């Protein structure tokens, strides 16, 4: 579904990610793990059309996304949930979900699926996003992305700012989406959660892929265990 080839991107002429290549197959859950500053957010922003790339290819269902604006990428079926969530504090839950379907009208069936997945949002449809807890805001950010009916959902640090219990709940919801057949790509620092959820993963350090493998292989890798799992 997604193939990244020799991809480089950064800011003001300085690349943060260098010659990155990886792929995501239809129906997979794939993780990108790495420390703060490793380039995960830059990679995802450039891949989703929010930041220009300096070289390389992004192929999504064989469509070349190079130079394509973010809104067109969303219409092709790639949804993105940024770590910062980017919610509008004065807008209600209902308004955010409706906005997620733009430029189309909200589909009642999709709305029902999202509210079934996140019952708390159903209870708070008229509540303003700025008055919600961090966990509720994360649900809303994911729900808004799902309203566009993506074929691939890309999430950057979905547990940012969440208490441990809420982080587990967030991955339980993502697990439901995975079991329903949605393809997922997640960047995460909470490595044990991401590892339990994913089929495969890549370790990004200093802007480059250093290690790759199945989640089981990464869990047994001495470097991964020492750096990300706290096991010597």
N, C-alpha and C positions, 0 to 999 in steps of 0.2 A: 504493500500500500504506500509506504513512504521510503524513499531512498535518498540519503544525503551523500554526496560525492565530493571529496576534496574541498570541503566548505570552510571558508575563512570570513570572519566579520569582526567589526570592532567600532571604535568611535574616533572621529576626527583623524582618520588615516592610520590609526594604530590598531592593529588586529588584536582581539582578545582571544578568539578561537582560531586555531590554525590547522588547516588541512584535515578537517574532521570528516570521517565517513562512518555511517551506520545505516541500519535499515529496520523497518517495522513491518511485519507481515500482518495481513488481515486477521483480526480476532485475537491478536496478541496483546499482552500487557508488558510493556518494556520500561525499564527504569534507567535514568541517567543519574548516577550518584557522583558526588564530589564535594570538596570542602568549599567554604565561603570564598568567593573570588576565583573559582576554578573556570568560570565561563558558562555555567549552565543557563543563566538568564539571558546572556548575550546570544547564545546559540538559539534559544527558543524564540526570542524576539525577532532575530534575523530570519529564522526559518518561517515565521508566521507573517512576515511582511511589515513588521513594525520598525525594522532597522535594515539599512542597506547592507548587502554582502559585498565583499571585495573580490571573491572568487568562489568557484565551485557551483554545484547544481543541487537543487531541491526538486525531486520528482515525486509528485503525489498522484497516485493512480495514473502514472505515465504523463501527467501534465507537468510541464516545466514551470515552476513558480518564480523563476528569476525575474526580479523587477516588478512583480505583480503586487498591486496594492492589497492591504490586509483585508478590506471588505470583500474583494473578489475571491481571495483565498477562503474566507468563511463560506461564501456561496458555493465553492467547490466541495465543501464538506469537512474542513478542518476547523474545529473549535479550539479556542485558547482561553485558559483561565490563568491570568497573571498572579504572581505572588502577592502583589499589592491589592488585588481584587478589583480596584477601580470602580467601586460602587458610587452612586450619587446619593449623598446623605439625606436629601429631602424627598427623594422618590420612594414610593412604596414598593413592597415586594411584588405586587401585581404589575406595577409599572415597569419594574426591572425585567420581569419575565416577558412582558409584552415587547419590550425593547430588544430582547434577545432574538426575537423572531423577525425583526426588521430586515429588509423592507417589506416582507410579507405580513399579513395579518396573523396574529397568534392562532395556532392550530389547537382546537379544544382537546383533541386526542393527546397531542404532545404535552399540553398544559397538565392534563390529568396524569400522565406518566410521571412528570416532574414532581407534582404534588404528592403522588403516591410514594415516590422515592424519598421525599423529604416532607413528612407530615407536619413538621414544625412550620414550614413555610405556608402550608395550607391554613394553619391556625392564625397566621400573622399576615395575611394577604394585604391588609390595609395599613400595616405598620411601616414606618419610614426606616430605611436601611441604617441611617445614622444612629438609631436608638437600639439596634440589635447587638447581641453579643458577638464575639469573634467567630464562634462556631456557627452561629446562624448566618453571619455574613458570608462565611465560606460556602455554606449550603446554597445561599442565594447566588453567589458567583458561579458555582457549578451549574445550578439550575438555569441561570440566564444563558450560559453557553449551550446547554442541552436543547434550548428552545429553537436553535437553528438546525436541529436534527443532524448533528455532525456524524461523519463516518469515522473520524479520528478525533479524539479529545486529547489535547495537549495541556498538561497541568504543571505549572512552575511552583514548586514548594507548597503543595496544598495544605501542609500542616503548620505553616508559618503563624506564630502567635497563638497557637491552640494549646490548651492544657492537654496532658497526656491522654485523658479519657476521651476528649473530643477528637484528638488525632486518630485514635483507634476507630471512633465512630465514622470519621471521614473516610478511612480506608475500607470500612465495612460497606459504606455506600458505593465506593468505587468498585468493590468486589461484586456488588449486585449488577452494576453496569457491565463489568467484564463478563459475568455469567450470562448476561442477556445478549452478548455478542459484539458489544462496542469495543473498538480498538482503542487502546490507551497508551500514551507516552507520558511518563511522569519524571520530573526532576525532583530530587529529594535529598535532604540531609538526615532525616529520620530513617536511616538505612534499614534497621530490622523490620520496620513496617513495610517499606517499599519492597524489601527482599521477599517477605512472606506473600506479597500481593502479585509479584511480577513473574513472568515466564523467563525473561532474559534481562541482562543489564550490561551497561557500559560504565566504566569508571573514567571520569573526565578530570584531569589535573593539569594545571597550567595551560588550559585551552586546548588540550589534545587528549584523544582517547588513549588511555594507557593499558587498560585491561578490559576484556569482554568475556562473556560466557553465559551459561544458564545461571539462574539464581542459586541453584545447588552448587554449581562450580565456584561461583563467587563467594558463597558462604564458607567454602573450604579453602579458599585462597589465603595463604599466610599474610600477604600484604593487605588484603581487604579486611581480614579479621583484626589485624593490628591497628589499622588506621581508622576503620569505621565501625567495628563491632566491639572494640575494647577488649579483645582477646589476645593474649600474648602467645 
